[in-house]
Amino acid sequence: MAIDGPAGAGKSTVTQRVADELGYLLVDTGALYRAVALAAQRALVSWVDDASLGALARQLVEERAVELGSHGSSGFTVKLRGEDVSLAIREPSVSQGASKVSAVPAVRAALLDMQRQAGAAGGVVLEGRDIGTVVFPDAEVKFFLTASVDVRARRRFDELRARGAKPELAEVEREVAERDLRDSTRPVAPLKQAADAHGIDSSLLSIEQVVACIVAQVRVVEAELGARP
């Protein structure tokens, strides 16, 4: 199952709960790009240096330096060279860096096989921005989760405040809008809804309502697949 959508649409929370409900493995593919952005930041590699970013991504893949952990009471975990960076990769600067890094063709190529390997066995919820269009175009069921810019910015604002940060709402809104533009206009694997994806606008829906909608649709597809000879 693929769940795509723009930043701040609630994908991380929704996919965790959907995976719990269905008993599926959760794979947050966006975390891979965030980890590359963080690794680049620490290695003093510019987020606009395509050649160096590509080399770094290939190195991380070869070293198996990025580990995506199963979610549990502590949530989805990400390790970079053995260090838990689950919170570090959610910092605003790294989020912006991840958007830039994900537009680099060499980085996307380096991480593509890793993503496909994660979902090859089935029974997986893959979250990202091009899962249903590029990574798994033949996924049995796809969803595109979105919300208005102001709603997504407010969610991001509240999330940052909960962590002790003191963001300005106007600045967060600007960053969300900028990231939308960058993600949807990048030349490689731009953010867009797959033609066969179920669109869900969560602006006026609770997390519980979104999860229930997705789980119900997946159960229908499961029944259809199980009925096939």
C-alpha positions in Angstrom: 0.0 0.0 0.0 1.3 3.5 -0.9 0.4 6.7 0.8 1.7 9.9 -0.8 1.1 13.5 -0.2 2.7 16.9 0.6 4.5 17.9 3.8 2.3 18.3 6.8 -0.6 16.3 5.5 -0.4 14.0 8.4 1.1 11.0 6.6 3.4 10.0 9.4 0.7 9.8 12.0 -1.8 8.2 9.7 0.5 5.6 8.3 1.6 4.5 11.8 -2.0 4.0 12.8 -3.0 2.3 9.6 -0.1 -0.1 9.9 -1.2 -0.9 13.4 -4.8 -1.5 12.3 -3.8 -3.8 9.4 -0.8 -5.5 11.0 1.4 -4.2 8.2 5.1 -3.1 8.3 5.5 0.7 8.1 8.3 2.1 5.8 8.7 5.9 5.9 10.6 6.5 2.7 10.8 10.2 3.4 13.0 9.4 6.4 15.6 8.1 4.0 15.9 11.5 2.3 15.9 13.3 5.6 18.7 11.0 6.8 20.7 11.9 3.7 20.1 15.6 4.3 21.3 15.2 7.9 24.4 13.2 6.8 25.2 15.9 4.3 24.8 18.6 6.8 27.2 16.9 9.2 29.7 16.2 6.4 29.5 19.8 5.3 28.2 18.8 1.9 26.0 21.4 0.4 22.4 20.5 -0.3 22.8 21.9 -3.8 26.0 20.0 -4.7 24.4 17.3 -6.7 27.6 15.3 -7.4 28.7 15.1 -3.8 25.1 14.3 -2.6 24.9 11.5 -5.1 28.2 10.1 -3.9 27.2 10.4 -0.3 23.9 8.7 -0.9 25.6 5.8 -2.6 28.0 5.5 0.3 25.2 5.4 2.8 23.5 2.7 0.9 26.7 0.6 0.5 27.4 1.0 4.2 23.8 0.2 5.2 24.3 3.3 7.3 20.6 4.2 7.5 18.3 1.9 9.5 14.5 2.3 9.6 13.0 0.8 12.7 9.6 -0.6 13.3 7.2 1.7 15.1 6.1 1.0 18.6 5.5 2.9 21.8 8.3 5.3 20.9 7.2 5.7 17.3 9.0 5.2 14.0 12.8 5.2 14.5 15.6 6.1 12.2 19.3 5.5 12.9 22.2 7.0 11.0 25.4 5.0 11.5 24.0 3.5 14.7 22.8 6.8 16.2 19.1 7.4 16.7 18.4 10.5 14.7 14.6 10.2 14.7 14.2 13.7 16.2 17.2 15.3 14.5 15.8 14.6 11.0 12.5 16.4 11.9 14.2 19.7 12.6 12.9 22.5 10.2 16.3 23.0 8.6 16.7 19.3 7.8 13.2 19.2 6.5 14.0 21.9 4.0 17.3 20.1 3.2 15.4 16.8 2.6 13.2 18.6 0.0 16.3 19.8 -1.9 18.2 16.5 -1.6 15.2 14.5 -2.8 15.2 16.5 -6.1 18.7 15.2 -6.9 18.5 12.4 -9.5 21.6 10.6 -8.3 20.2 10.5 -4.7 16.8 9.2 -5.8 18.5 6.5 -7.9 20.7 5.4 -5.0 17.7 5.1 -2.7 15.2 3.6 -5.1 16.3 0.0 -4.8 16.4 0.3 -1.0 12.7 1.4 -1.0 11.6 -1.3 -3.4 13.3 -4.0 -1.4 11.5 -2.8 1.7 8.1 -3.3 0.1 8.8 -6.3 -2.1 7.3 -8.9 0.2 3.9 -7.1 0.5 1.9 -6.4 3.7 3.7 -3.0 3.9 2.6 0.6 4.2 5.0 2.8 2.3 4.8 6.5 2.9 6.4 9.2 0.8 5.9 11.6 -2.1 6.4 9.4 -5.1 5.6 5.9 -3.9 2.5 5.4 -6.0 3.9 7.1 -9.1 7.5 6.0 -9.2 8.6 3.6 -6.5 5.6 1.2 -6.5 3.4 2.2 -9.5 1.8 -1.2 -9.3 0.9 -1.1 -5.6 -2.4 -2.8 -5.0 -3.9 0.3 -3.4 -2.8 3.9 -3.3 -3.8 7.0 -1.4 -2.9 10.7 -1.8 -3.3 12.5 1.5 -3.4 16.2 1.5 -4.8 19.3 3.3 -4.9 23.0 2.8 -1.6 25.0 3.2 -2.9 26.9 6.2 -4.0 23.7 8.0 -0.7 21.9 7.3 1.2 24.9 8.5 -0.8 25.1 11.7 -0.1 21.4 12.3 3.6 21.9 11.7 3.6 25.0 14.0 1.9 23.1 16.8 4.3 20.2 16.4 7.3 22.5 16.6 5.9 24.2 19.7 5.3 20.9 21.4 9.1 20.2 21.0 9.9 23.4 22.7 10.7 25.5 19.6 9.3 29.0 19.1 8.4 29.2 15.5 6.5 32.1 13.8 3.3 30.8 12.1 3.8 33.1 9.1 7.3 31.7 8.6 6.1 28.1 8.8 3.4 28.8 6.3 6.0 30.3 3.9 8.2 27.2 4.3 5.3 24.8 3.7 4.3 26.7 0.5 7.9 26.8 -0.7 8.3 23.1 -0.1 5.1 22.4 -2.0 6.4 24.3 -5.0 9.8 22.7 -4.9 8.4 19.2 -4.5 5.8 19.5 -7.2 8.0 21.2 -9.8 11.2 19.2 -9.5 12.3 17.5 -12.7 12.6 14.0 -11.2 9.7 12.3 -9.6 7.7 15.4 -8.8 5.0 15.3 -6.2 1.7 14.4 -7.8 -1.4 12.2 -7.3 -1.3 9.0 -9.2 -4.2 8.5 -11.5 -5.4 5.5 -9.6 -4.9 6.9 -6.1 -7.7 7.6 -3.7 -7.5 11.3 -2.8 -8.2 12.2 0.8 -8.4 15.9 2.0 -7.8 15.8 5.7 -8.4 19.5 6.3 -11.7 18.9 8.1 -11.1 15.3 9.1 -9.8 13.8 12.3 -6.9 11.4 12.2 -9.3 8.7 13.3 -11.6 9.4 10.4 -8.7 9.4 7.9 -7.4 6.1 9.3 -10.9 4.5 9.2 -11.4 5.6 5.6 -8.0 4.1 4.5 -8.4 0.8 6.5 -11.9 0.3 5.0 -10.7 0.7 1.5 -7.7 -1.6 2.1 -10.0 -4.3 3.5 -12.0 -4.1 0.3 -8.9 -4.6 -1.8 -7.7 -7.4 0.4 -11.0 -9.2 0.0 -10.9 -8.7 -3.8 -7.3 -10.1 -4.0 -8.2 -13.0 -1.8 -11.2 -13.9 -4.0 -9.0 -14.1 -7.1 -8.3 -17.6 -8.4 
